[in-house]
Amino acid sequence: MRALIVDDEPLARERIRTLLHDLKGIRLAGECATGREAIEAIERERPDLVFLDVQMPGMDGFDVVEAVGPETMPPTIFVTAYDQYAVKAFEVSALDYVLKPIDPERFARAVSRARRRIASEKGRAKRSSSRRLSALLATLQGADGGGRRARRLVVRTPGRSVVLRAEEIDWIEPAGNYLRVHVGRASHLMRETMAGVEARLDADRFVRIHRSALVNVDRIVELQPTFHGDLVVLLKDGTRLTLGRAYRKRLSEVLGEPL
């Protein structure tokens, strides 16, 4: 079993590494100090198990799960000194966790559970892990009252993964079996559906203005009427997009002005 350690504290990584050394049948797949490193390592190494710190600067453990996606995230043991509601969320979602400072016996039990899950039929284990991580994120959405939405999207290409901050995205459009994500002068292709990415992003920031256009409302600078009574949405970068009549009401609600 290949394990990846993700923690911004060197001493915490050393502690987990030492405890793993005392257990048989586990090989270290790597160590990461940041969420960005973790996303790349998960994509590159395909570890069987991830030890993931909850509290890290920049991208926390939940951000990593959101960015990688519950459906592709390996079985995960959270390592946390997190407050009580998060621990309850882990319990409700049947995910395992260990609290800092790490107790060796508790750590060994968590690894033993992970072994049993990974040793089970691979497809079933993957689906189970995906459901549990999805349930965890849903539970946390209810716990924080704000509805956690993805703050980043990960675009995977051969040999690398590009992490895009949601607020940097201008707009998104379909491109065959992919989506084209526009960020400034650059664009990135990602394998996702419009409905899927729309559900993941903040609905108060990203609004569908057409069947084939999802726009960051912070990038809108003008709404220009046409001779036919339609509206053209002008973005900061000069992009002009047509506002579909079926989507006018929703954009009006977000902008707080009648259109």
C-alpha positions in Angstrom: 0.0 0.0 0.0 1.5 3.4 -1.1 0.7 6.3 1.2 1.0 10.1 0.6 1.6 12.5 3.5 0.2 16.0 3.3 1.0 18.5 6.1 2.5 21.9 6.2 4.4 21.2 9.4 7.7 19.3 9.0 7.4 17.7 12.4 3.9 16.5 11.7 5.1 14.8 8.5 8.0 13.3 10.3 5.7 11.9 13.0 3.5 10.2 10.4 6.5 8.9 8.5 7.9 7.4 11.7 4.6 5.7 12.6 4.2 4.3 9.1 7.7 2.9 9.3 6.6 0.8 12.3 3.7 -0.7 10.3 4.2 -3.5 7.7 3.2 -3.4 4.1 3.2 0.4 3.6 5.5 2.3 1.3 5.8 6.0 1.2 4.6 7.5 -2.1 5.7 11.0 -1.2 5.3 14.0 1.1 3.7 17.4 0.4 3.7 20.6 2.4 0.9 22.5 0.5 -2.4 21.8 -1.0 -1.1 22.5 -4.5 1.7 20.0 -4.1 -0.9 17.5 -2.9 -3.1 17.9 -5.9 -0.2 17.4 -8.3 1.2 14.4 -6.3 -2.2 12.7 -6.2 -2.5 13.1 -9.9 1.1 11.9 -10.5 1.6 9.2 -8.0 -2.0 7.7 -7.7 -1.4 6.8 -4.0 -3.6 4.1 -2.3 -4.0 6.2 0.8 -3.6 9.9 1.7 -2.9 11.3 5.2 -4.3 14.8 4.8 -3.9 17.7 7.2 -7.1 19.8 7.6 -5.6 23.2 8.4 -3.0 24.4 5.9 -2.3 27.9 4.7 -3.6 28.8 1.2 -5.5 25.5 0.4 -6.8 23.5 3.4 -7.6 19.8 3.3 -11.2 20.4 2.3 -10.0 22.5 -0.7 -7.8 19.6 -1.8 -10.8 17.2 -1.8 -12.9 19.7 -3.7 -10.2 20.4 -6.2 -9.3 16.7 -6.8 -13.0 15.7 -6.7 -14.5 13.1 -4.4 -14.8 10.7 -7.3 -11.0 10.7 -7.9 -9.7 11.3 -4.4 -8.0 8.3 -2.9 -9.1 6.9 0.5 -8.2 9.6 3.0 -7.3 9.7 6.6 -7.6 13.3 7.9 -5.0 14.4 10.4 -6.4 17.3 12.4 -6.5 19.5 15.4 -9.8 20.8 14.0 -12.7 22.0 16.1 -15.4 19.6 17.2 -18.0 20.0 14.4 -15.4 18.8 11.8 -14.7 15.7 13.8 -18.4 15.0 14.0 -18.7 15.4 10.3 -16.0 12.8 9.8 -17.9 10.4 12.1 -21.2 11.1 10.3 -19.6 10.5 6.9 -17.8 7.3 8.1 -14.4 8.8 7.2 -11.5 8.2 9.5 -9.3 10.9 11.2 -6.6 11.1 13.8 -6.2 14.0 16.1 -2.9 15.9 16.8 -0.9 15.1 18.8 -1.2 11.7 17.2 -1.7 8.7 19.4 0.1 5.6 17.9 -2.7 3.2 18.8 -5.3 5.4 17.3 -3.2 5.8 14.2 -2.7 2.1 13.8 -6.5 1.5 14.0 -7.1 4.1 11.4 -4.5 2.5 9.0 -6.0 -0.9 9.7 -9.5 0.3 8.6 -7.9 1.8 5.5 -6.2 -1.5 4.7 -9.5 -3.4 4.9 -11.2 -0.9 2.6 -8.4 -0.8 0.1 -8.1 -4.6 0.2 -11.8 -5.0 -0.8 -12.9 -5.1 -4.4 -11.3 -2.1 -6.1 -14.3 -0.6 -7.9 -16.5 -1.0 -4.8 -13.9 0.6 -2.6 -13.5 3.5 -4.9 -17.3 4.2 -5.0 -17.5 3.9 -1.3 -14.6 6.4 -0.8 -16.2 8.8 -3.2 -19.6 8.6 -1.5 -18.0 9.2 1.9 -16.0 12.2 0.7 -19.1 13.6 -1.0 -21.0 13.2 2.2 -18.3 14.9 4.2 -18.3 18.0 2.0 -22.1 18.1 2.1 -22.1 17.8 5.9 -19.6 20.6 6.2 -21.7 22.8 3.9 -24.5 22.4 6.5 -22.2 22.9 9.4 -20.7 26.2 8.3 -24.0 27.6 7.1 -22.5 29.2 4.1 -22.5 26.3 1.6 -19.0 25.4 0.7 -18.5 25.8 -3.0 -15.3 25.1 -5.0 -12.9 28.0 -4.7 -10.6 26.4 -7.3 -10.8 24.3 -10.4 -8.1 21.8 -11.4 -7.4 21.5 -15.1 -5.5 18.3 -15.8 -3.3 18.0 -18.9 -0.6 15.3 -19.7 2.2 15.8 -17.3 0.7 18.6 -15.1 -2.3 20.0 -13.4 -3.2 23.7 -13.4 -5.0 25.1 -10.4 -7.4 28.0 -11.2 -8.8 30.2 -8.5 -12.5 30.7 -9.1 -12.4 34.5 -8.8 -9.8 34.6 -11.6 -12.1 32.9 -14.1 -13.8 35.2 -16.6 -16.3 32.8 -18.3 -16.7 29.1 -19.3 -18.1 27.6 -22.5 -18.6 24.1 -23.9 -15.9 22.8 -26.3 -17.0 19.4 -27.6 -16.6 16.9 -24.8 -14.7 19.5 -22.8 -15.2 22.9 -21.3 -13.1 25.9 -22.2 -12.3 28.0 -19.1 -11.3 31.5 -20.0 -8.8 33.2 -17.6 -7.6 36.6 -18.9 -5.8 36.0 -22.2 -5.4 32.3 -21.5 -7.9 29.5 -21.8 -7.9 25.9 -20.5 -9.7 22.8 -21.5 -11.1 20.6 -18.8 -13.3 17.4 -19.0 -16.5 18.4 -17.2 -20.1 19.3 -18.0 -21.6 22.7 -17.8 -24.1 21.5 -15.3 -21.4 19.8 -13.2 -19.1 22.9 -13.0 -22.1 25.2 -12.5 -23.1 23.1 -9.5 -19.6 23.3 -8.0 -19.1 27.0 -8.3 -20.6 29.8 -6.2 -24.1 30.5 -7.7 -23.9 34.2 -6.5 -20.8 34.7 -8.6 -21.1 32.4 -11.6 -24.4 32.8 -13.6 -25.5 31.0 -16.7 -26.4 33.7 -19.3 -26.8 31.4 -22.2 -27.0 27.6 -22.7 -23.3 27.7 -23.6 -22.0 30.5 -21.4 -21.3 30.6 -17.6 -20.0 34.0 -16.6 -18.3 35.4 -13.6 -20.6 38.4 -12.8 -17.6 40.4 -11.4 -16.3 40.5 -14.9 -19.4 42.1 -16.4 -18.9 45.8 -17.2 -21.9 46.6 -19.5 -25.2 45.3 -20.7 -25.9 46.6 -24.2 -29.4 46.4 -25.8 -29.7 45.3 -29.4 -32.3 46.2 -32.1 -34.1 42.9 -31.5 -34.7 43.6 -27.8 -31.9 41.2 -26.6 -29.0 42.2 -24.4 -25.3 41.8 -25.0 -23.1 41.1 -22.0 -19.7 42.9 -22.3 -16.9 41.6 -20.1 -13.8 43.4 -18.9 -11.6 41.7 -21.4 -13.8 42.9 -24.3 -15.7 39.6 -24.8 -19.2 40.1 -26.0 -21.8 37.4 -25.1 -25.5 37.3 -25.8 -27.8 37.1 -22.8 -30.4 34.4 -23.5 -34.0 35.5 -22.7 -34.5 32.4 -20.5 -31.6 33.4 -18.4 -32.4 37.1 -18.0 -34.4 36.7 -14.7 -31.5 34.8 -13.0 -28.9 37.4 -14.0 -31.3 40.2 -12.8 -31.6 38.5 -9.4 -27.8 38.3 -9.0 -27.2 41.8 -10.1 -30.1 43.1 -8.0 -31.5 45.2 -10.8 -34.3 44.6 -13.3 -33.2 43.8 -16.9 
